[in-house]
Every structure is written in C-alpha cells, then in structure tokens.
Amino acid sequence: GCYASLVTDAGRTEIPAGTITVLGLMGPRRAMDTLVRHLETL
C-alpha cells in the first residue's frame, strides 16, 4: 500500500491559512512513479 499526508499552511505569511501546500507520499517506488509521473516539479 501507499501512504499520503497533506500539509496545510498556518497562514502566517501571504498564503491563506488552511491552504494545502504539500502532499507527502510514501510507498514502493513503482507505485509512486505511477502516481506522480504526470506531475511537474515547481
């Protein structure tokens, strides 16, 4: 299986409180590659 964790901003900067700023993923490399291969790095 895979694990996911969302991180939300505290609102202490210009990003509004509650904004999802990070998605952490953990799991086997092949599963992760399948899930994120279409995403671009910011």
C-alpha distance matrix in Angstrom:
0.0 3.7 6.9 10.2 13.7 17.0 20.2 23.5 27.0 29.6 32.3 34.5 35.1 35.6 32.2 32.3 30.7 27.4 26.6 22.9 23.4 20.0 16.4 14.3 10.9 8.9 6.5 7.9 11.2 11.4 8.5 10.3 13.6 13.0 12.3 15.2 17.8 20.1 20.3 23.4 23.9 26.4
3.7 0.0 3.8 6.8 10.4 13.6 16.8 20.1 23.5 26.2 28.9 31.0 31.4 32.0 28.5 28.9 27.3 24.2 23.2 19.5 19.7 16.3 12.7 10.6 7.2 5.8 4.5 7.3 10.0 10.8 7.7 8.1 11.7 11.6 10.1 12.5 15.5 17.6 17.4 20.2 20.5 22.8
6.9 3.8 0.0 3.8 7.0 10.5 13.5 16.9 20.3 22.8 25.6 27.7 28.4 29.2 25.8 26.0 24.2 21.0 20.4 16.7 17.1 13.8 10.4 8.2 5.8 5.2 6.4 10.0 12.3 13.8 10.8 10.1 13.8 14.1 11.8 13.5 16.9 18.7 17.7 20.3 20.1 21.9
10.2 6.8 3.8 0.0 3.8 6.8 10.1 13.3 16.8 19.5 22.2 24.4 24.9 25.6 22.1 22.2 20.6 17.5 16.6 13.0 13.5 10.3 7.0 5.6 4.6 6.5 8.9 12.5 13.9 15.4 12.4 10.7 14.1 14.4 11.4 12.3 16.1 17.3 15.7 18.1 17.8 19.1
13.7 10.4 7.0 3.8 0.0 3.8 6.6 9.9 13.3 15.9 18.7 20.9 21.7 22.6 19.2 19.2 17.3 14.3 13.8 10.4 11.0 8.2 5.8 5.0 6.6 8.8 12.0 15.6 16.8 18.7 15.9 13.7 17.0 17.6 14.3 14.6 18.3 19.1 16.9 18.8 18.0 18.6
17.0 13.6 10.5 6.8 3.8 0.0 3.8 6.5 10.1 12.9 15.4 17.9 18.5 19.1 15.6 15.5 13.7 10.7 10.0 6.6 7.7 5.9 4.8 6.3 9.0 12.0 15.2 18.7 19.3 21.0 18.2 15.7 18.5 19.0 15.4 15.1 18.7 18.9 16.2 17.8 16.9 16.9
20.2 16.8 13.5 10.1 6.6 3.8 0.0 3.8 6.8 9.5 12.2 14.3 15.1 16.2 12.9 13.1 11.2 8.9 8.4 5.7 5.9 5.0 6.4 7.9 11.4 14.2 17.7 21.2 21.6 23.6 21.2 18.3 20.9 21.8 18.3 17.4 20.9 20.9 17.8 18.6 17.1 16.4
23.5 20.1 16.9 13.3 9.9 6.5 3.8 0.0 3.8 6.6 8.9 11.6 12.5 13.4 10.0 9.6 7.4 5.2 5.3 4.3 5.7 7.1 9.3 11.5 14.9 17.9 21.3 24.8 25.1 26.9 24.4 21.5 23.9 24.6 20.9 19.9 23.2 22.7 19.5 20.0 18.7 17.3
27.0 23.5 20.3 16.8 13.3 10.1 6.8 3.8 0.0 3.8 5.5 7.9 8.8 10.0 7.0 7.1 5.3 5.3 5.3 6.3 6.3 8.8 11.9 14.1 17.7 20.7 24.3 27.6 27.6 29.6 27.3 24.2 26.2 27.2 23.7 22.1 25.2 24.6 21.1 21.0 19.2 17.1
29.6 26.2 22.8 19.5 15.9 12.9 9.5 6.6 3.8 0.0 3.8 5.7 8.2 10.3 8.4 7.6 4.8 6.4 8.1 9.8 10.1 12.4 15.3 17.1 20.7 23.5 27.1 30.5 30.7 32.9 30.6 27.5 29.7 30.8 27.2 25.8 29.0 28.4 24.9 24.7 22.8 20.6
32.3 28.9 25.6 22.2 18.7 15.4 12.2 8.9 5.5 3.8 0.0 3.8 5.6 7.0 5.7 4.8 3.6 7.0 8.0 10.8 10.9 14.0 17.3 19.5 23.2 26.2 29.7 33.0 32.9 34.9 32.7 29.5 31.4 32.3 28.8 27.1 30.0 29.0 25.4 24.9 23.1 20.4
34.5 31.0 27.7 24.4 20.9 17.9 14.3 11.6 7.9 5.7 3.8 0.0 3.8 7.0 7.5 8.0 7.4 10.7 11.4 13.8 13.1 15.9 19.4 21.2 25.0 27.7 31.4 34.7 34.4 36.7 34.7 31.4 33.2 34.5 31.1 29.1 31.9 31.1 27.4 26.4 24.2 21.4
35.1 31.4 28.4 24.9 21.7 18.5 15.1 12.5 8.8 8.2 5.6 3.8 0.0 3.8 5.5 7.6 8.7 11.9 11.4 13.7 12.4 15.5 19.1 21.2 25.0 27.9 31.6 34.6 33.9 36.0 34.3 30.8 32.2 33.6 30.3 28.0 30.4 29.4 25.6 24.3 22.1 18.9
35.6 32.0 29.2 25.6 22.6 19.1 16.2 13.4 10.0 10.3 7.0 7.0 3.8 0.0 3.8 6.3 9.0 12.0 10.7 13.4 12.3 15.8 19.4 22.0 25.6 28.8 32.3 35.2 34.3 36.1 34.3 30.9 32.0 33.1 29.8 27.4 29.6 28.1 24.5 23.1 21.2 17.8
32.2 28.5 25.8 22.1 19.2 15.6 12.9 10.0 7.0 8.4 5.7 7.5 5.5 3.8 0.0 3.8 6.5 8.7 7.0 9.7 9.0 12.6 16.0 18.9 22.3 25.7 29.1 32.1 31.4 33.1 31.0 27.7 29.0 29.9 26.5 24.3 26.7 25.3 21.7 20.7 19.2 16.1
32.3 28.9 26.0 22.2 19.2 15.5 13.1 9.6 7.1 7.6 4.8 8.0 7.6 6.3 3.8 0.0 3.8 6.3 5.9 9.5 10.3 13.9 16.9 19.9 23.3 26.6 30.0 33.2 32.8 34.4 32.0 28.9 30.5 31.0 27.4 25.7 28.4 26.8 23.4 23.0 21.8 19.0
30.7 27.3 24.2 20.6 17.3 13.7 11.2 7.4 5.3 4.8 3.6 7.4 8.7 9.0 6.5 3.8 0.0 3.8 5.6 8.8 10.2 13.4 16.1 18.7 22.1 25.3 28.7 32.0 32.1 33.8 31.3 28.4 30.3 30.9 27.2 25.9 28.9 27.7 24.3 24.3 23.0 20.6
27.4 24.2 21.0 17.5 14.3 10.7 8.9 5.2 5.3 6.4 7.0 10.7 11.9 12.0 8.7 6.3 3.8 0.0 3.8 6.3 8.8 11.5 13.6 16.3 19.4 22.6 25.9 29.3 29.6 31.1 28.4 25.7 27.8 28.1 24.3 23.4 26.6 25.5 22.3 22.8 21.9 20.0
26.6 23.2 20.4 16.6 13.8 10.0 8.4 5.3 5.3 8.1 8.0 11.4 11.4 10.7 7.0 5.9 5.6 3.8 0.0 3.8 6.0 9.3 11.6 14.8 17.9 21.4 24.6 27.7 27.6 29.0 26.4 23.6 25.3 25.6 21.9 20.6 23.6 22.2 19.0 19.3 18.5 16.4
22.9 19.5 16.7 13.0 10.4 6.6 5.7 4.3 6.3 9.8 10.8 13.8 13.7 13.4 9.7 9.5 8.8 6.3 3.8 0.0 3.8 6.0 7.8 11.1 14.1 17.6 20.8 23.9 23.9 25.3 22.7 19.8 21.7 22.0 18.4 17.1 20.3 19.3 16.1 16.8 16.0 14.6
23.4 19.7 17.1 13.5 11.0 7.7 5.9 5.7 6.3 10.1 10.9 13.1 12.4 12.3 9.0 10.3 10.2 8.8 6.0 3.8 0.0 3.8 7.1 10.1 13.4 16.9 20.2 23.1 22.6 24.3 22.2 18.9 20.5 21.5 18.1 16.2 19.1 18.3 14.8 14.8 13.3 11.7
20.0 16.3 13.8 10.3 8.2 5.9 5.0 7.1 8.8 12.4 14.0 15.9 15.5 15.8 12.6 13.9 13.4 11.5 9.3 6.0 3.8 0.0 3.8 6.3 9.7 13.1 16.5 19.4 19.0 20.9 18.9 15.6 17.4 18.7 15.4 13.6 16.7 16.7 13.3 13.7 12.1 11.5
16.4 12.7 10.4 7.0 5.8 4.8 6.4 9.3 11.9 15.3 17.3 19.4 19.1 19.4 16.0 16.9 16.1 13.6 11.6 7.8 7.1 3.8 0.0 3.8 6.5 10.1 13.2 16.3 16.1 17.8 15.4 12.3 14.6 15.5 12.1 11.0 14.5 14.8 11.9 13.3 12.4 12.8
14.3 10.6 8.2 5.6 5.0 6.3 7.9 11.5 14.1 17.1 19.5 21.2 21.2 22.0 18.9 19.9 18.7 16.3 14.8 11.1 10.1 6.3 3.8 0.0 3.8 6.8 10.4 13.5 13.7 15.9 13.8 10.8 13.6 15.0 12.1 11.3 14.8 16.0 13.5 14.8 13.6 14.7
10.9 7.2 5.8 4.6 6.6 9.0 11.4 14.9 17.7 20.7 23.2 25.0 25.0 25.6 22.3 23.3 22.1 19.4 17.9 14.1 13.4 9.7 6.5 3.8 0.0 3.8 6.8 9.9 10.4 12.4 10.2 7.5 10.7 12.0 9.4 9.5 12.9 14.8 13.1 15.1 14.5 16.3
8.9 5.8 5.2 6.5 8.8 12.0 14.2 17.9 20.7 23.5 26.2 27.7 27.9 28.8 25.7 26.6 25.3 22.6 21.4 17.6 16.9 13.1 10.1 6.8 3.8 0.0 3.8 7.2 8.5 11.1 9.3 7.4 10.9 12.6 10.9 11.6 14.5 17.0 15.8 17.8 17.1 19.3
6.5 4.5 6.4 8.9 12.0 15.2 17.7 21.3 24.3 27.1 29.7 31.4 31.6 32.3 29.1 30.0 28.7 25.9 24.6 20.8 20.2 16.5 13.2 10.4 6.8 3.8 0.0 3.8 6.3 8.4 6.7 6.3 9.8 11.1 10.4 11.9 14.3 17.2 16.9 19.2 19.0 21.6
7.9 7.3 10.0 12.5 15.6 18.7 21.2 24.8 27.6 30.5 33.0 34.7 34.6 35.2 32.1 33.2 32.0 29.3 27.7 23.9 23.1 19.4 16.3 13.5 9.9 7.2 3.8 0.0 3.8 5.6 5.4 6.3 8.7 10.2 10.8 12.4 13.9 17.3 17.6 19.9 19.9 23.0
11.2 10.0 12.3 13.9 16.8 19.3 21.6 25.1 27.6 30.7 32.9 34.4 33.9 34.3 31.4 32.8 32.1 29.6 27.6 23.9 22.6 19.0 16.1 13.7 10.4 8.5 6.3 3.8 0.0 3.8 5.5 5.1 6.1 8.6 9.9 10.5 11.3 15.0 15.3 17.3 17.3 20.6
11.4 10.8 13.8 15.4 18.7 21.0 23.6 26.9 29.6 32.9 34.9 36.7 36.0 36.1 33.1 34.4 33.8 31.1 29.0 25.3 24.3 20.9 17.8 15.9 12.4 11.1 8.4 5.6 3.8 0.0 3.8 5.5 5.1 6.3 8.7 10.2 10.3 13.8 15.1 17.5 18.3 21.9
8.5 7.7 10.8 12.4 15.9 18.2 21.2 24.4 27.3 30.6 32.7 34.7 34.3 34.3 31.0 32.0 31.3 28.4 26.4 22.7 22.2 18.9 15.4 13.8 10.2 9.3 6.7 5.4 5.5 3.8 0.0 3.8 5.5 5.2 6.3 8.8 10.1 13.1 14.2 17.1 18.1 21.3
10.3 8.1 10.1 10.7 13.7 15.7 18.3 21.5 24.2 27.5 29.5 31.4 30.8 30.9 27.7 28.9 28.4 25.7 23.6 19.8 18.9 15.6 12.3 10.8 7.5 7.4 6.3 6.3 5.1 5.5 3.8 0.0 3.8 5.4 5.1 6.1 8.1 11.1 11.4 14.0 14.6 17.7
13.6 11.7 13.8 14.1 17.0 18.5 20.9 23.9 26.2 29.7 31.4 33.2 32.2 32.0 29.0 30.5 30.3 27.8 25.3 21.7 20.5 17.4 14.6 13.6 10.7 10.9 9.8 8.7 6.1 5.1 5.5 3.8 0.0 3.8 5.5 5.4 5.4 9.0 10.1 12.4 13.5 17.0
13.0 11.6 14.1 14.4 17.6 19.0 21.8 24.6 27.2 30.8 32.3 34.5 33.6 33.1 29.9 31.0 30.9 28.1 25.6 22.0 21.5 18.7 15.5 15.0 12.0 12.6 11.1 10.2 8.6 6.3 5.2 5.4 3.8 0.0 3.8 5.8 5.8 8.4 10.4 13.6 15.4 18.8
12.3 10.1 11.8 11.4 14.3 15.4 18.3 20.9 23.7 27.2 28.8 31.1 30.3 29.8 26.5 27.4 27.2 24.3 21.9 18.4 18.1 15.4 12.1 12.1 9.4 10.9 10.4 10.8 9.9 8.7 6.3 5.1 5.5 3.8 0.0 3.8 6.2 7.8 8.7 12.2 13.9 16.8
15.2 12.5 13.5 12.3 14.6 15.1 17.4 19.9 22.1 25.8 27.1 29.1 28.0 27.4 24.3 25.7 25.9 23.4 20.6 17.1 16.2 13.6 11.0 11.3 9.5 11.6 11.9 12.4 10.5 10.2 8.8 6.1 5.4 5.8 3.8 0.0 3.8 5.5 5.4 8.5 10.2 13.2
17.8 15.5 16.9 16.1 18.3 18.7 20.9 23.2 25.2 29.0 30.0 31.9 30.4 29.6 26.7 28.4 28.9 26.6 23.6 20.3 19.1 16.7 14.5 14.8 12.9 14.5 14.3 13.9 11.3 10.3 10.1 8.1 5.4 5.8 6.2 3.8 0.0 3.8 5.6 8.1 10.3 13.8
20.1 17.6 18.7 17.3 19.1 18.9 20.9 22.7 24.6 28.4 29.0 31.1 29.4 28.1 25.3 26.8 27.7 25.5 22.2 19.3 18.3 16.7 14.8 16.0 14.8 17.0 17.2 17.3 15.0 13.8 13.1 11.1 9.0 8.4 7.8 5.5 3.8 0.0 3.8 6.7 10.0 12.8
20.3 17.4 17.7 15.7 16.9 16.2 17.8 19.5 21.1 24.9 25.4 27.4 25.6 24.5 21.7 23.4 24.3 22.3 19.0 16.1 14.8 13.3 11.9 13.5 13.1 15.8 16.9 17.6 15.3 15.1 14.2 11.4 10.1 10.4 8.7 5.4 5.6 3.8 0.0 3.8 6.7 9.3
23.4 20.2 20.3 18.1 18.8 17.8 18.6 20.0 21.0 24.7 24.9 26.4 24.3 23.1 20.7 23.0 24.3 22.8 19.3 16.8 14.8 13.7 13.3 14.8 15.1 17.8 19.2 19.9 17.3 17.5 17.1 14.0 12.4 13.6 12.2 8.5 8.1 6.7 3.8 0.0 3.8 6.3
23.9 20.5 20.1 17.8 18.0 16.9 17.1 18.7 19.2 22.8 23.1 24.2 22.1 21.2 19.2 21.8 23.0 21.9 18.5 16.0 13.3 12.1 12.4 13.6 14.5 17.1 19.0 19.9 17.3 18.3 18.1 14.6 13.5 15.4 13.9 10.2 10.3 10.0 6.7 3.8 0.0 3.8
26.4 22.8 21.9 19.1 18.6 16.9 16.4 17.3 17.1 20.6 20.4 21.4 18.9 17.8 16.1 19.0 20.6 20.0 16.4 14.6 11.7 11.5 12.8 14.7 16.3 19.3 21.6 23.0 20.6 21.9 21.3 17.7 17.0 18.8 16.8 13.2 13.8 12.8 9.3 6.3 3.8 0.0
